[in-house]
């Protein structure tokens, strides 16, 4: 699967999709991407910058949900020109594609809550761009086959599937390792969204109780051993003061340690003989 002129997902290289939860401003985005691009080069993995231009599922209308779309798209275009890396963002409504989103982003992402929205999924698929579908928290991993078939019906087979945990009681998400094997069997690359798997929904992300980062070393190590295509994770130069998902984004120090460990394990497993 060709993501851009720089990245082809063919199983030979691991992929890191990482960046800010939401595009806050140009300075934060630039600082983050400089750090992550350098880290990816050191780890010899492919890199895609991630930031949402909009977060439409905030728990209060008072919380920051994104810059005006034209301003955000200008910053994303500047990022591509300055750093020469592919970029990905969530799309919430089909109409956003007509406002410049389809032209700017190399990968279009379906948010987990919207994974079963047929009109949205089909609209993204019809652009011909690679589509990353977050597995909905309420779906069995096998049910992602239904989403894949919708995309395939348009002739687009550039699909990535991302695991981000399954609802388990109030506010708890559980990562079921079996999900990776099940979704890999559908024939498409699978990623692990580490940060969103430890969010405590219903608790504001600015509250430290809104995330359980202490579990990330275990979760990331276990998932790296499943021989999937790569890692999706959110990073911020000052997580405590991030405008979204402050409780689950990684600092640069934590990101260096955990991402390095993840890809070291993934590389070891990939090179093991069956």
Secondary structure, DSSP 8 states (H G I E B T S, - for coil): -B-SSS-B-SSSS-EEEEEEEE---HHHHHHHHHHHHHHHHHHT-EEEEEEES--TT-SSTTS---S-HHHHHHHHHHHHHHH--EEEEEE--GGGGGGTHHHH-SEEEE-GGGTT-HHHHHHHHHT-SEEEEE--TTS-GGGHHHHHHHHHTTT---EEEEE--EE-STT-EE--THHHHHHHTTTSEEEEETTGGGB-TTS-TTSGGGB-GGGHHHHHHHHHTT--SEEEEEB-TTGGG-SS-TTT-B-HHHHHHHHHHHHHHHHHHHT---
